């Protein structure tokens, strides 16, 4: 016995073909045109296709756009989080700790971990772009649409929070 979904599909197709006058003839004409031009359409041969093994996907090297600069700052591993429009806050609680991000006011943890050097480099880039020196205490800088707050001790960034500031553009 045929499946109910198949019967419903065939019924719907026939209903559509019979509801519009001349539709069945137009479809037959298009099919004839495709059959006439079939020799000119290149076919895909199975031996020409290379299929990568699934293991290769796990060890893929990040593409160049991952390390592109946004607002003059190279975010490195944080680039996918920065480019995601739903994420409005990124927090790094310290070196070698998981990055926390906030999307729709829900805090989530990611598997991204920054080393001390990466953390320091990112805050230093903000310092250079905003022309604000890194001195001990609370460091806050606003570059383009990003507001960074970091705690600096002994000229080293311990942790930081990057907020995406969305403000209206006035003409």
N, C-alpha and C positions, 0 to 999 in steps of 0.2 A: 504494500500500500504506500503511495507517495506521501512524502512529508507535507504537513500542513503549510509550512513556510514556502515550499516549492509551488504548491497549488495557489497560494495567495500571490506569489510573484508572477506566475503565468496569468492569473486572472487580472491582476493590475496592469500588466503589459497589454493584454488584449483590450482592456477597458480604455486605456489611453489611446491605443491605435484606432479604435473604433469611434472614439469621441470627437476626434478632429477629422473633418472630411479631407481626403487627399493625403493624409500623413503617411499611410501605408505605402502609397506609390512613391512619395518622396524618399522614404527610407530605402525602398528597393532600388531606386535610381542611384542613390549614394553608394549602396553596396556594389552595384554594377561598375561605377566609376572606380572604386577601390580595387575591384578585381582586374580592371583594365590596366591600372597603373602598378599592380603588384610586382611585375618584373623589375620596375625601376626603383623599388624600395629596397635598400640594402638589408639583408638579414643578418642577425647576430649569430655568429658561430660559437659553439660551446668551447672550442679550444682557444679562442681568442680572449676569453674572459678569465681573469686571474682572481681567485678568491683567496683572501688572506685568512690564515688560521685564526680562530678566536683568541688564542693566547697573545697574538700581536697587539690586540686592542688594549690589553692591560699595560703594556710597556710602551705605549705611544709617546713620542716626544712632543711636548707642547708646541703648538704652532706659533709663528711669530706674533700674531695679533695679541696673544696672551701677555706679551711683555711690551705692548705699545704704551706710549705715554698718553695720559689723559690729563688735560690742563697743565701740561708740562711736567707731570710727575709720573715716574715709573712705579706702578703699584705692585709689579711682580706677581706673586701668587694671589694677591687680592683682586686682580683685574676682573675675574668673572663675577665677584661679588659687587664690585664697583659698577660694572656694566649692567647688572640686573636692576631694572627700574623699580621692582617691588621692595628691594632692600633699602632702608633709609638710615641705618646705623650699623657700624662695624666696630667691634670692640676687641682689642687684644689685651688680655689680662696680664700678659708677661711673656718672656721668651719661653719657647717650647711648651706653650699651653694652647689649647684649641681656640680658634677664633670664634667669637660669638657675634651673631648678627641679628638684627631685628627687622622683621617683615610683618606688616599689618599689625604692629604692636605685640607681636609674639616673638619672644627671644628663642633663638635656635642656635645650637652648637654645630660647627662644621669640623671637618677633618683636617682643615688647613692649620699648619703650625709654622710660626715664624721663629727664626733663630735670633739671637741677640743682635747680630750684625744687620740682618734684614729689618728688624724693628728700628734700630738706630738709623739706618739709611733712609727709611721712609720718613721718619720725623725730621731728619736733617734736610731732606728734599723740601718738605713743607716750610722749614725754617728759611731756606734759601729763597724759595719762591715768594714768601711773604715778607722777606727782609726783616725778620724778627730773630734776634739771637737766642740761642738755647742757653738759658741760665738755670741754675737750680730753682726748683719750685714748679709751679703750674705753668705750662706752655700752652698758649692758645693761638691759633693762626687760622685765617680764612683765606683760602685760595680757590678762585672761581666759585664752584658750588659746593665746596667741601670745607667743613669746619673741623679742625683737629684739636683735641685737647689731650695733653700728655703730661705725665709727671716725670720731671727731670731730676735725677740725683747724680752728683759727681759728673755732670755733663753727659750722662747716659740716660736714654729714655727707658723707663721701666715698663710702662704700659701706655696705651693710647686708645682714644675713641675717635672715629671718623664719622661725622654726621653729614648726610647729604642735605644741604639747605636748598629748599625749593622756594624761590621768591618770584613774584610777578615781574615780567619785563614791561617796563613803561616805555612807550614810544615818544 
